[in-house]
Amino acid sequence: MPDSYIIEVNSQTAGIVVRGHGGYCFFASSQQFSRLEGQLFRNAREAERAARKLMNGDVKEAA
């Protein structure tokens, strides 16, 4: 299983997630996704869903 994944939303790089103790830590690649910076996710798919929600304006659900 890989230790890191690139997270893309609508062909835009949102950031990367890196596996560590307790889950995958999100590192934003642009200010648009900075709200997710440092958050832990159970897996890369969960981080991708959060980034997608944030991009679609569903701020309460993304955080």
Buried (B, 14 or more C-beta within 10 A) or exposed (E): EEEEBEBBBEEEBBBBBBBEEEBBBBBBBEEBBEBBEEBBBEBBEBBBBBBBBBBEEEEEEBE
